[in-house]
């Protein structure tokens, strides 16, 4: 039975090479497994000697720390995958995590935005920025995000080569290196064309100064070579303030949810939305049917004559009881 101290790094290398896991996924595995390893070390235990009872004790420790159910479920998932890998590679003769059941994820409906709120954000993107180039870039970012439902990493790392020629569809590389086609609305195509023109001019100026030309649609002088997730997150918060939409309600992912919810509300097929979002399982996409059902229920309860009458009667009886 091996107590290989490099298990985590070997596991991460395998995930990157064989599964094609994204950098964000690998970073999450590293954090979660690092925390588990530190806990084992504090008890003079190693990966190779930990038992089912030890893993369960770690999960109890996580719960005692007040960690959310989703966080505990994610950590257990990482541990399960690590030990499955260790068993398959012969690091261990048995898998101590195979019989452990997780806390389960709390089912929460994704936060989304109304069509009016999205319109306000798009207007704000056209007006916010230190220069014309900034405004065109911001408009392109927001129009593309809402038109395609891309994940933020997919958006900021788009190669400029995939966007040339006034395309009706974009080829996007998603999780695990899987490619899919996403549609472009007319406003998104217009915003893209306007931004590419300015982007190319700026890149040509940089080239003449001896600077490298970026391969990305949204270039940056940073290490990644493109606009970072963090910078876009801050940008979208700035736009939400300008649009009069509460910043707590706006993230790049809520725009992705809005894309799916609004498509479904306007009659799009669930399987089509699944393809656009890049979901491996349609069950993941079905959450948007629940979002729509909840919004329709709120609409009926707020405006249907019978619901309004019932509420008035209830309020009246309550007030008379209190007199």
Order of alpha helices (4+ residues) and beta strands (2+ residues): alpha-alpha-alpha-alpha-alpha-alpha-alpha-beta-beta-alpha-alpha-alpha-alpha-alpha-alpha-alpha
